[in-house]
Amino acid sequence: MKKHILFIDDDEDELKIFTEVLKETGLDYKCTWAKNGQQALGQLLYLQPDIIFLDIHMPGMDGFECLTAIKGMQKVAAIPVVLYSTDLHAANQTKGMELGATACISKANDIHYTAEIIQHILEAEVIHHS
């Protein structure tokens, strides 16, 4: 059965890059895009993704606020959330983990390197949730 990712990022170009990264992993995943936190929370009322990738900097509701809201929704609170951002200095990583993120990944220019990291996380989450 195909696994499902919810990708939350306001930049459509990042979705294209993430889709390329997923292809590079060779894993069979379906990806749904939400362009902001509010849209993602609406989608989570009827979607049940296997894992969520979440950007920090978005207009309106930022990634930390969105993460807090996701962890407050009983139906989806247990879904692993990975912060996926260009701004992952130590303080943001610590804050994300304290709010319930499973992992924090920096967006990198190297698709192959990013694919290796994401593949490792996805395989670990599949094993953990199977």
Beta strands, then each sheet from edge to edge (+ up, - down):
strand 1: 3-8
strand 2: 29-34
strand 3: 51-54
strand 4: 81-85
strand 5: 103-106
sheet 1: 2+ 1+ 3+ 4+ 5+
end
